[in-house]
Amino acid sequence: MSGPSRDPVEDLRSIAFCLERALEPSYRVRAFRTAAATVAATGAADLADRARAGTLTDLPGIGKVTATVVAESLAGEEPVYLRRVLTLGDTPVSEGAVALRAALKGDLHTHSDWSDGGSPIEEMARAGRALGHEYIVLTDHSPRLTVANGLTAERLLQQLEVVADVNDRLAQDEGPPFRLLTGIECDINQDGSLDQDPALLARLDVVVASVHSKLRMPREEMTARMVAAISNPHTDVLGHCTGRQVLGHGRGGKGRPESEFDAELVFAACARFGVAVEVNSRPERLDPPKRLLRLAVEAGCDVAIDTDAHAPGQLDWQHLGCERAYLCGVTPDRVVNARSAEELLSWASRGAAAAG
């Protein structure tokens, strides 16, 4: 139910003010101040008619995001975008990131010594519990990634039995409940298919789909590849979407550039199919870059703030992802691993149900 009309000009200016206070890029600020000027110069009746007809974007300087702000404001609603940015630059980043980290209940992307991790499964699980998690998801690599000792279908089936045994032992310990959830980091093949038997993927709690090969393929081909994987009903999380390696970390400090793809199309697909965009907390990845994470937020995507941990101590990296997520307007309600284990499993089962 809508209330009395707000002032869309003031709402747009308020957003610009919050972005300026947070030292956000000038082009982002300019977009909202330009939109405010356009709205101020447009008659109220014309503005209302365009909002009803969905033609606000026909006005110069009005894009999809600013049109949504105007429409919500005219309907008497506080614009969602304004709510996201109100505390930017007001609440200290450290405080906002700590609050976001406190809301997390698990980690959806971890590795063990069954693929390219350095520690046994149970050690990773116990480290996760010691950090206060209610759950972590074990996501060792799929078979195609032989350099990382990816799991064949047979080895993955064996791992499921090991996970069940680990959970039995953990259940006998004193302390808060904890679950090790089953999963995989599944390679996205060049044609967009997933690198594991679909029937086996359907048995897993969470599937993270990531590109690990042909990272420099042409933009259009990479876009089609990623969208195909996102539309796969078994995909729950899009892992480290650009594949970048930040200079100065890993790979001998050489770094690696981002893959090229149409981010608007990819994130629209994530929003459409309910696939979470991963905020990868590894310091040599920090993926996606903040400009793309903002696009994902604006597209309405859920996110998963993960560590991609390959060792127990790396499970403590989530604060790095939380800081970047907070800066980009991510709120706990959009973070899938801020949900309880049961809520997470219910969310992840949506794709399996569609596949069935």
C-alpha positions in Angstrom: 0.0 0.0 0.0 1.5 3.3 -1.1 1.6 6.4 1.0 1.6 10.1 0.1 4.0 11.0 -2.7 7.6 11.8 -1.8 9.8 14.2 -3.6 11.8 12.2 -6.2 14.2 15.1 -6.7 15.2 15.2 -3.0 15.5 11.4 -2.9 17.9 11.5 -5.9 19.9 14.2 -4.3 20.0 12.4 -1.0 21.4 9.4 -2.8 24.1 11.5 -4.5 24.9 13.1 -1.1 25.5 9.7 0.5 27.6 8.6 -2.4 29.7 11.7 -2.1 30.2 11.3 1.6 31.4 7.8 1.0 33.9 9.0 -1.6 32.2 6.8 -4.3 33.3 7.4 -7.9 32.2 10.7 -9.4 30.4 9.1 -12.4 28.0 7.4 -9.9 27.3 10.6 -8.1 26.8 12.4 -11.4 24.2 9.9 -12.6 21.9 10.7 -9.7 22.5 14.5 -9.8 21.8 14.5 -13.5 18.6 12.5 -13.0 17.6 15.0 -10.2 18.0 17.9 -12.6 16.0 16.2 -15.3 13.2 15.3 -12.9 13.1 18.9 -11.5 12.7 20.2 -15.1 9.8 17.8 -15.9 6.2 18.6 -15.1 4.6 16.6 -12.3 1.8 15.3 -14.5 4.2 14.2 -17.2 6.4 12.5 -14.6 3.4 10.7 -13.1 2.2 9.6 -16.5 5.7 8.2 -17.5 6.0 6.4 -14.2 2.7 4.6 -14.8 3.6 3.9 -18.4 7.2 2.7 -17.6 8.7 5.3 -19.9 10.8 7.3 -17.4 13.9 6.1 -19.1 12.9 8.0 -22.3 13.9 11.2 -20.4 17.5 12.3 -20.9 19.7 11.3 -18.1 17.3 8.7 -16.6 18.5 5.1 -16.5 17.0 2.0 -15.1 18.2 2.5 -11.6 17.3 6.2 -11.3 13.9 5.4 -13.0 13.2 2.9 -10.2 14.1 5.5 -7.6 11.7 8.0 -9.1 8.9 5.5 -9.5 9.2 4.3 -5.9 9.4 7.9 -4.6 6.3 8.9 -6.5 4.5 5.9 -5.1 5.2 7.2 -1.6 7.8 4.5 -0.9 11.3 5.2 0.4 13.5 4.1 -2.6 15.3 0.8 -2.0 18.5 2.3 -3.3 18.3 5.2 -0.9 17.9 2.8 2.0 21.0 0.9 0.9 23.2 4.0 0.8 22.0 6.0 3.8 24.8 4.7 6.1 27.6 4.8 3.5 30.3 7.1 4.9 28.3 7.6 8.0 28.8 4.2 9.7 32.5 3.5 9.8 33.4 0.8 7.2 35.0 -1.3 10.0 31.8 -1.1 12.0 29.5 -1.9 9.0 31.7 -4.8 8.0 31.8 -6.2 11.5 28.0 -6.1 11.7 27.8 -7.9 8.3 30.3 -10.5 9.4 28.3 -11.1 12.6 25.3 -11.9 10.5 27.0 -14.7 8.6 26.1 -18.2 9.7 28.3 -20.2 7.3 30.7 -20.4 4.4 29.6 -21.8 1.0 33.0 -22.3 -0.7 35.8 -24.4 1.0 38.3 -27.0 -0.1 40.0 -30.0 1.6 42.9 -32.2 0.7 40.6 -34.3 -1.4 41.3 -31.7 -4.2 43.8 -28.8 -3.9 43.2 -27.9 -0.2 45.9 -28.6 2.4 43.9 -30.1 5.3 41.6 -33.1 5.9 37.8 -32.6 5.8 37.2 -33.0 9.5 39.9 -30.4 10.3 38.3 -27.9 8.0 34.9 -28.6 9.6 36.2 -28.2 13.2 37.9 -25.0 12.2 34.7 -23.7 10.8 32.8 -24.5 14.0 35.5 -22.9 16.1 34.9 -19.6 14.2 31.3 -19.7 15.2 29.8 -21.0 12.0 26.6 -23.1 12.0 27.8 -24.8 8.8 30.3 -24.8 6.1 29.9 -26.3 2.6 32.7 -28.6 1.3 33.2 -27.6 -2.3 36.2 -29.5 -3.7 36.9 -29.2 -7.4 35.2 -31.2 -10.2 37.0 -33.8 -12.4 38.0 -31.6 -15.3 40.3 -29.5 -13.1 43.0 -32.2 -13.0 45.6 -29.7 -11.9 43.6 -29.3 -8.6 43.0 -33.1 -8.3 39.3 -32.7 -9.2 36.9 -35.3 -7.9 35.5 -37.9 -10.3 32.0 -39.0 -9.7 33.3 -42.1 -7.9 35.5 -40.0 -5.6 32.7 -37.6 -4.9 30.4 -40.4 -3.9 33.1 -41.6 -1.5 33.4 -38.1 -0.1 29.7 -38.0 0.6 30.2 -41.0 2.9 33.1 -39.3 4.6 31.0 -36.1 5.2 28.3 -38.2 6.8 30.8 -39.8 9.1 32.3 -36.5 10.1 28.9 -35.1 10.9 28.2 -38.1 13.1 31.4 -37.5 15.1 30.7 -33.7 15.3 27.2 -34.4 16.6 28.7 -36.3 19.6 30.7 -33.3 20.7 29.5 -30.8 23.2 28.8 -27.3 22.0 26.5 -25.6 19.5 25.1 -27.6 16.6 27.2 -27.6 13.5 26.8 -29.3 10.0 29.2 -29.9 7.2 27.1 -29.6 4.1 27.9 -31.4 0.8 28.8 -29.5 -2.3 31.2 -29.0 -5.2 33.0 -26.2 -7.0 31.9 -27.3 -10.5 33.8 -26.2 -13.6 31.7 -24.3 -16.2 32.6 -26.0 -19.4 33.1 -24.0 -22.6 29.6 -24.7 -23.7 28.2 -23.6 -20.4 27.4 -27.1 -19.1 28.6 -28.2 -15.7 31.5 -30.6 -15.2 29.7 -33.4 -13.2 27.0 -35.9 -13.6 23.6 -34.0 -13.2 22.2 -36.9 -11.1 25.1 -36.5 -8.7 24.8 -32.7 -8.6 21.2 -33.1 -7.5 22.3 -35.0 -4.4 24.5 -32.2 -3.2 23.4 -29.4 -0.8 25.1 -26.5 -2.7 26.7 -26.2 -6.1 29.2 -23.4 -6.8 29.8 -23.0 -10.5 33.0 -21.3 -11.6 35.0 -20.6 -14.8 38.6 -21.9 -14.5 39.6 -22.3 -18.2 39.7 -20.2 -21.4 39.4 -17.1 -19.2 40.3 -14.9 -22.1 37.6 -16.1 -24.5 35.7 -13.4 -26.4 33.2 -11.3 -24.5 30.1 -12.6 -26.3 31.1 -16.2 -25.9 32.0 -15.9 -22.3 28.6 -14.2 -21.6 26.7 -17.0 -23.3 28.9 -19.6 -21.4 28.1 -18.0 -18.0 24.4 -17.5 -18.7 24.0 -21.1 -19.7 25.6 -22.2 -16.4 23.5 -19.8 -14.4 20.3 -21.1 -16.0 21.3 -24.7 -15.1 18.9 -25.7 -12.3 21.7 -27.3 -10.2 23.7 -24.0 -10.0 23.3 -22.2 -6.7 26.3 -19.8 -6.6 28.3 -18.1 -9.4 31.9 -18.4 -8.1 34.6 -15.7 -8.5 32.9 -14.4 -11.7 35.8 -12.5 -13.3 38.5 -15.0 -12.5 40.9 -12.2 -11.8 44.1 -12.4 -9.7 45.0 -9.1 -8.0 48.6 -8.0 -8.6 50.8 -8.7 -5.7 49.0 -11.8 -4.4 49.4 -15.4 -5.6 50.8 -16.8 -8.8 54.2 -15.3 -8.0 52.8 -11.8 -7.8 52.0 -11.8 -11.6 48.3 -11.2 -11.3 45.7 -12.0 -13.9 43.2 -9.7 -15.7 39.4 -10.0 -15.5 37.5 -12.1 -18.0 35.3 -10.0 -20.3 31.6 -10.5 -20.3 28.3 -8.5 -20.3 27.9 -8.0 -16.6 24.4 -6.6 -16.9 23.2 -9.8 -18.8 25.0 -12.1 -16.4 23.7 -10.5 -13.3 20.2 -10.2 -14.7 20.4 -14.0 -15.3 21.5 -14.5 -11.7 18.5 -12.5 -10.4 16.2 -14.3 -12.8 17.3 -17.8 -11.8 17.9 -17.1 -8.1 21.7 -17.8 -8.3 23.8 -15.9 -5.7 26.8 -13.9 -6.9 29.8 -14.9 -4.8 31.8 -12.2 -3.0 35.1 -14.1 -3.0 37.2 -13.1 0.1 40.5 -14.5 -1.0 43.0 -11.5 -0.9 44.5 -12.4 -4.3 41.0 -12.5 -5.9 38.7 -9.9 -4.2 36.2 -10.9 -6.9 34.0 -9.4 -8.2 35.6 -5.9 -8.3 33.5 -3.3 -6.5 32.1 -1.7 -9.6 30.7 -5.1 -10.7 29.4 -6.0 -7.2 27.5 -2.7 -7.2 25.9 -3.8 -10.5 24.9 -7.1 -9.0 23.3 -5.4 -6.1 21.5 -3.0 -8.4 20.3 -6.0 -10.4 18.7 -7.4 -7.3 21.0 -10.4 -7.0 21.5 -12.3 -3.8 25.2 -12.8 -2.8 27.3 -15.3 -0.9 30.2 -14.0 1.0 32.7 -16.9 0.9 36.4 -17.5 1.7 37.3 -20.1 -1.0 39.5 -21.4 1.9 42.1 -24.1 1.1 43.3 -24.3 4.7 41.7 -23.8 8.1 43.2 -20.4 8.8 41.8 -19.1 5.5 38.3 -19.6 6.8 38.9 -16.4 8.8 39.1 -14.3 5.6 35.4 -13.5 5.5 35.9 -10.1 7.0 37.7 -9.1 3.8 34.6 -9.9 1.7 32.3 -8.3 4.2 34.1 -5.0 4.0 33.8 -4.9 0.2 30.2 -6.0 0.4 29.3 -3.4 2.9 30.9 -0.7 0.7 28.8 -1.8 -2.2 25.5 -1.7 -0.3 25.0 -5.4 0.5 22.7 -5.9 3.4 22.3 -9.1 5.4 18.9 -9.9 4.0 20.6 -10.3 0.5 23.3 -12.7 1.8 22.3 -16.3 1.5 24.9 -17.5 4.0 23.4 -15.2 6.6 20.5 -17.7 6.7 20.3 -20.7 8.9 21.2 -24.1 7.5 17.6 -25.1 7.0 16.8 -21.8 5.3 19.9 -22.2 3.1 18.9 -25.7 2.1 15.4 -24.7 1.4 16.7 -21.9 -0.9 19.2 -24.2 -2.6 16.6 -26.9 -3.3 14.6 -24.6 -5.6 16.8 -25.6 -8.5 16.8 -29.3 -7.8 13.0 -29.2 -7.6 12.9 -27.5 -11.0 15.2 -30.1 -12.4 13.1 -32.9 -11.1 
